[in-house]
Amino acid sequence: MPTAITDQALELARHTIVRRVITTVAVVASALLQAFLIQAFVNPANLLPSGFTGIAVLIDRITSLGGVRFSTDLGMLALNIPLAIICWSRISKRFVVFSTMQVALSALFLRIFDFQPILDDKLMLVVFGGFISGISIAIALKAGASTGGTDFIALLVANRTGKTIWEFVFAGNCVLLVVFGALFGWDHAAYSIVFQFIATKSLDSFYHRYDRVTLQITTQRATEVMDAYIAHFQHGISCAEVIGGYSRKKMYLLHTVVSTYESEDIIRLVREVDPGVVINVFRTDNFVGGWWGGHVDEPVPARVPDPDKLPRGSARKDATRRSSLMQDDGR
């Protein structure tokens, strides 16, 4: 019964309107948690978050020294809105909209709420604040949004070049920490390093969507499996003819690299087509070549053609059917 309920929930969540509601609720929760984090943990402990939020906090504290305060909420909007405009036509529009919504709501909640510290010990503020920071980011990312800032830049660069920029993000955070330490004390900078480390580890523990895995599928029904796979998913798949070591029967070894986000759906689909299939799943740390990243910014795998891509399923399906894969002579 629990499995049936879960399957029904997943099917319901594949409807666009349901996915948008899920993302909206998660974005509101993430923004509220981020506002709570800044007011109840970051500010009382004099910590510096990473990324654009850290820049906004640093600007707030520097301008406060001069008597003309540029508040954190305004800084978050000023930094993120121009970047969102630049990214609008270059990355997923739904990702930009919901990420900008998260930033705007965080700024709004900072303006209208006044959360008080719930802990007196600075070390506890650092530890639990870092954990809450990671959770707030993970909630947004899992729902197909983000907290803006470096996420915009990273996705933009990845889409255009296929490369990551996290080493540059790390370098930028180091510069911020040096400036922060020089102006407000190195002990605060040291606590901020611990805070950011815990936040990163918390995020890594809860969010794995952009990780990739390789599926090696051994089946005697390769044509049916590939037809079903191509009809539902946009990643490529290759096929090789092999011989079973025990049965000496002809079999087929299918090979595909997918995101962990999609892997469970793919495995379920393949097993529906061939209940006797054998699937080996292993982590892929590096991948070189074309990569389709559609739907990764959705709260659940949509299993429908990406609206931003040309439909490829039907053409590839026809090509697969025209092949003589299952002929014994191998032609």
C-alpha positions as CSV (number, residue, x, y, z in Angstrom):
1,M,0.0,0.0,0.0
2,P,2.7,2.6,0.8
3,T,4.4,1.9,-2.5
4,A,1.1,2.4,-4.4
5,I,0.5,5.7,-2.6
6,T,4.0,6.9,-3.4
7,D,3.6,6.0,-7.1
8,Q,0.2,7.8,-7.2
9,A,1.8,10.9,-5.6
10,L,4.6,10.9,-8.1
11,E,2.2,10.6,-11.0
12,L,0.2,13.5,-9.6
13,A,3.4,15.5,-9.2
14,R,4.2,15.1,-12.9
15,H,1.4,17.6,-13.7
16,T,2.9,21.0,-14.4
17,I,0.5,22.9,-12.0
18,V,1.3,20.5,-9.2
19,R,5.0,20.9,-9.7
20,R,4.7,24.6,-9.7
21,V,2.8,24.5,-6.4
22,I,5.4,22.3,-4.9
23,T,8.2,24.7,-6.0
24,T,6.3,27.8,-4.7
25,V,5.7,26.2,-1.3
26,A,9.4,25.2,-1.0
27,V,10.6,28.6,-2.1
28,V,8.5,30.3,0.6
29,A,9.8,27.9,3.2
30,S,13.4,28.4,2.1
31,A,13.1,32.2,2.1
32,L,11.5,32.2,5.6
33,L,14.2,29.9,6.9
34,Q,16.9,32.1,5.3
35,A,15.5,35.2,7.0
36,F,15.3,33.4,10.3
37,L,19.0,32.3,9.8
38,I,20.3,35.8,9.2
39,Q,18.4,37.4,12.1
40,A,18.7,34.7,14.7
41,F,22.1,33.2,13.9
42,V,24.2,35.2,11.5
43,N,23.8,38.7,12.9
44,P,24.0,37.8,16.7
45,A,27.2,35.8,16.1
46,N,28.7,38.3,13.7
47,L,29.1,35.6,11.0
48,L,29.5,36.0,7.2
49,P,27.6,33.7,4.9
50,S,29.0,32.7,1.6
51,G,28.0,33.9,-1.9
52,F,25.9,36.9,-2.7
53,T,24.1,36.8,0.7
54,G,27.6,37.2,2.3
55,I,28.3,40.1,0.0
56,A,25.0,41.7,1.0
57,V,25.7,41.2,4.8
58,L,29.2,42.6,4.4
59,I,27.9,45.7,2.5
60,D,25.4,46.2,5.3
61,R,28.1,46.1,8.0
62,I,30.6,48.3,6.1
63,T,28.0,51.0,5.3
64,S,26.8,50.9,9.0
65,L,30.3,52.0,10.0
66,G,29.8,55.2,8.0
67,G,26.4,55.9,9.4
68,V,24.6,55.3,6.1
69,R,23.3,51.7,6.2
70,F,22.6,49.8,3.0
71,S,20.6,46.9,4.5
72,T,21.0,43.2,3.8
73,D,17.6,42.9,2.2
74,L,18.3,45.7,-0.3
75,G,21.7,44.4,-1.0
76,M,20.3,40.9,-1.9
77,L,17.9,42.5,-4.3
78,A,20.4,44.9,-5.8
79,L,22.9,42.1,-6.5
80,N,20.5,39.4,-7.7
81,I,18.0,41.2,-9.9
82,P,20.5,42.4,-12.6
83,L,22.0,39.0,-12.7
84,A,18.5,37.4,-13.1
85,I,17.9,39.8,-16.0
86,I,21.2,38.7,-17.7
87,C,20.3,35.0,-17.2
88,W,16.7,35.3,-18.3
89,S,17.3,34.3,-21.9
90,R,20.3,32.0,-21.3
91,I,19.1,29.5,-18.7
92,S,15.8,27.9,-17.7
93,K,13.2,30.7,-17.3
94,R,11.3,28.8,-14.6
95,F,14.6,28.4,-12.6
96,V,15.2,32.2,-12.9
97,V,11.6,33.1,-11.9
98,F,11.5,30.9,-8.8
99,S,15.1,31.7,-7.7
100,T,14.3,35.4,-8.0
101,M,11.1,34.8,-6.0
102,Q,13.2,33.2,-3.3
103,V,15.5,36.2,-3.1
104,A,12.7,38.7,-3.1
105,L,10.8,36.8,-0.4
106,S,13.9,36.5,1.7
107,A,14.4,40.3,1.5
108,L,10.7,40.8,2.3
109,F,10.8,38.5,5.3
110,L,14.0,40.3,6.6
111,R,12.0,43.6,6.3
112,I,8.8,42.5,8.0
113,F,9.9,39.9,10.6
114,D,12.1,40.3,13.7
115,F,13.4,36.9,14.7
116,Q,15.3,36.8,18.0
117,P,18.3,34.6,18.8
118,I,17.3,31.3,20.4
119,L,20.8,30.4,21.6
120,D,23.3,32.3,23.7
121,D,26.5,30.4,23.0
122,K,28.3,31.6,19.9
123,L,29.7,28.1,19.0
124,M,26.1,26.7,19.1
125,L,25.0,29.6,16.8
126,V,27.8,28.7,14.4
127,V,27.0,25.0,14.3
128,F,23.2,25.1,14.2
129,G,23.3,28.2,11.9
130,G,25.5,26.4,9.4
131,F,23.1,23.4,9.5
132,I,20.1,25.6,8.9
133,S,21.9,27.5,6.1
134,G,22.5,24.2,4.3
135,I,18.9,23.1,4.8
136,S,17.5,26.4,3.5
137,I,19.5,26.1,0.3
138,A,18.7,22.4,-0.2
139,I,15.0,23.0,0.1
140,A,15.1,25.6,-2.7
141,L,17.4,23.4,-4.9
142,K,15.3,20.2,-4.4
143,A,12.2,22.1,-5.5
144,G,13.8,23.4,-8.7
145,A,14.9,26.8,-7.6
146,S,17.9,28.3,-5.8
147,T,18.9,31.1,-3.5
148,G,20.2,33.1,-6.5
149,G,23.7,34.6,-6.7
150,T,26.4,32.2,-7.5
151,D,23.8,29.5,-8.5
152,F,22.8,31.8,-11.5
153,I,26.4,32.3,-12.5
154,A,27.3,28.6,-12.1
155,L,24.4,27.4,-14.2
156,L,25.0,30.1,-16.9
157,V,28.7,29.1,-17.2
158,A,27.9,25.4,-17.2
159,N,25.3,25.7,-20.0
160,R,27.6,27.8,-22.2
161,T,30.9,26.0,-21.6
162,G,30.2,22.8,-19.8
163,K,32.6,23.7,-17.1
164,T,32.1,24.5,-13.4
165,I,33.2,27.7,-11.6
166,W,33.2,26.5,-8.0
167,E,36.9,27.0,-7.6
168,F,36.3,30.7,-8.4
169,V,33.4,30.8,-6.1
170,F,35.6,29.4,-3.3
171,A,38.3,32.0,-4.1
172,G,35.7,34.8,-4.0
173,N,34.5,33.6,-0.6
174,C,38.1,33.6,0.7
175,V,38.5,37.2,-0.4
176,L,35.2,38.2,1.4
177,L,36.5,36.5,4.5
178,V,39.8,38.3,4.4
179,V,38.0,41.7,4.0
180,F,35.6,40.7,6.8
181,G,38.4,39.6,9.1
182,A,40.5,42.7,8.5
183,L,37.5,45.0,9.2
184,F,35.7,43.2,12.0
185,G,38.1,40.8,13.6
186,W,39.8,37.6,12.6
187,D,38.0,35.6,15.3
188,H,34.7,36.4,13.5
189,A,36.2,35.4,10.2
190,A,37.4,32.1,11.8
191,Y,33.9,31.4,13.1
192,S,32.5,32.2,9.7
193,I,34.8,29.7,8.0
194,V,33.4,27.0,10.4
195,F,29.9,28.2,9.7
196,Q,30.3,28.0,5.9
197,F,32.0,24.6,6.1
198,I,29.0,23.2,8.1
199,A,26.6,24.8,5.7
200,T,28.4,23.2,2.7
201,K,28.5,19.7,4.3
202,S,24.8,20.0,5.3
203,L,23.9,20.9,1.7
204,D,26.1,18.0,0.3
205,S,24.2,15.6,2.6
206,F,20.8,16.5,1.4
207,Y,21.3,17.5,-2.2
208,H,22.7,15.2,-4.9
209,R,20.6,16.1,-8.0
210,Y,23.5,17.2,-10.2
211,D,25.5,14.0,-9.4
212,R,25.7,11.5,-12.3
213,V,25.5,7.8,-12.4
214,T,26.2,5.2,-15.1
215,L,23.6,2.5,-15.7
216,Q,24.7,-0.8,-17.2
217,I,21.7,-2.7,-18.3
218,T,21.9,-6.4,-19.3
219,T,18.7,-7.6,-21.1
220,Q,17.5,-9.9,-23.8
221,R,14.8,-7.3,-24.8
222,A,17.1,-4.4,-25.9
223,T,14.7,-3.0,-28.6
224,E,11.8,-2.8,-26.2
225,V,13.9,-1.3,-23.4
226,M,15.5,1.3,-25.6
227,D,12.1,2.3,-27.2
228,A,10.6,2.8,-23.8
229,Y,13.7,4.7,-22.5
230,I,13.9,7.0,-25.5
231,A,10.2,7.7,-25.3
232,H,10.5,9.0,-21.7
233,F,14.0,10.3,-21.3
234,Q,16.3,12.6,-23.4
235,H,19.7,11.1,-22.6
236,G,21.5,9.0,-25.1
237,I,22.0,5.2,-24.8
238,S,24.3,2.7,-26.5
239,C,23.9,-1.0,-27.0
240,A,26.4,-3.8,-27.4
241,E,25.8,-7.5,-28.1
242,V,27.2,-9.9,-25.5
243,I,27.1,-13.6,-24.5
244,G,25.9,-14.7,-21.1
245,G,28.7,-16.5,-19.3
246,Y,26.4,-19.2,-17.8
247,S,23.6,-19.6,-20.3
248,R,25.7,-18.9,-23.4
249,K,22.7,-17.0,-24.8
250,K,22.9,-13.8,-26.7
251,M,22.2,-10.8,-24.6
252,Y,22.6,-7.0,-24.9
253,L,24.5,-4.6,-22.7
254,L,22.9,-1.1,-22.7
255,H,25.0,1.8,-21.3
256,T,23.8,5.3,-20.4
257,V,24.9,8.1,-18.1
258,V,22.1,9.9,-16.2
259,S,21.5,12.2,-13.2
260,T,20.8,10.6,-9.9
261,Y,17.6,12.6,-10.0
262,E,16.3,10.5,-12.9
263,S,17.9,7.2,-12.1
264,E,15.1,5.7,-10.0
265,D,12.5,6.5,-12.6
266,I,14.7,4.9,-15.3
267,I,15.3,1.8,-13.3
268,R,11.6,1.4,-12.6
269,L,10.7,1.9,-16.3
270,V,13.3,-0.7,-17.5
271,R,12.1,-3.3,-15.0
272,E,8.5,-2.8,-16.2
273,V,9.6,-3.6,-19.7
274,D,11.9,-6.5,-18.7
275,P,11.3,-7.9,-15.2
276,G,14.4,-10.1,-15.7
277,V,16.8,-7.3,-16.4
278,V,20.1,-6.9,-14.5
279,I,21.1,-3.3,-13.8
280,N,24.5,-2.1,-12.4
281,V,24.5,1.4,-11.1
282,F,27.8,3.2,-10.3
283,R,28.9,6.8,-9.7
284,T,30.2,8.8,-12.5
285,D,32.7,11.4,-11.2
286,N,33.7,12.9,-14.6
287,F,31.8,13.1,-17.9
288,V,33.0,14.5,-21.2
289,G,30.7,15.1,-24.1
290,G,27.2,16.5,-24.8
291,W,24.9,16.5,-21.8
292,W,21.1,17.1,-21.7
293,G,20.3,18.9,-18.4
294,G,16.6,19.5,-18.9
295,H,14.1,19.0,-16.1
296,V,16.8,18.9,-13.5
297,D,15.3,22.2,-12.2
298,E,11.9,20.4,-11.6
299,P,10.9,19.1,-8.1
300,V,10.3,15.6,-9.6
301,P,11.3,14.1,-13.0
302,A,8.7,15.2,-15.5
303,R,9.2,12.3,-18.0
304,V,7.9,14.5,-20.8
305,P,9.8,16.2,-23.6
306,D,11.5,19.4,-22.5
307,P,9.6,22.4,-23.9
308,D,12.9,24.2,-24.6
309,K,14.3,21.4,-26.7
310,L,13.4,20.1,-30.1
311,P,11.5,16.7,-29.8
312,R,14.0,13.9,-30.5
313,G,12.2,10.9,-29.1
314,S,10.1,10.1,-32.2
315,A,12.9,10.3,-34.7
316,R,15.3,8.2,-32.5
317,K,12.5,5.7,-31.8
318,D,11.9,5.2,-35.5
319,A,15.6,4.8,-36.1
320,T,15.8,2.2,-33.4
321,R,12.9,0.3,-34.8
322,R,14.4,0.3,-38.3
323,S,17.6,-1.4,-36.9
324,S,18.1,-5.1,-37.2
325,L,19.3,-5.4,-33.6
326,M,17.5,-8.5,-32.8
327,Q,18.5,-10.5,-35.9
328,D,20.8,-13.4,-35.3
329,D,23.1,-12.6,-38.2
330,G,23.9,-9.2,-36.7
331,R,23.2,-7.2,-39.9
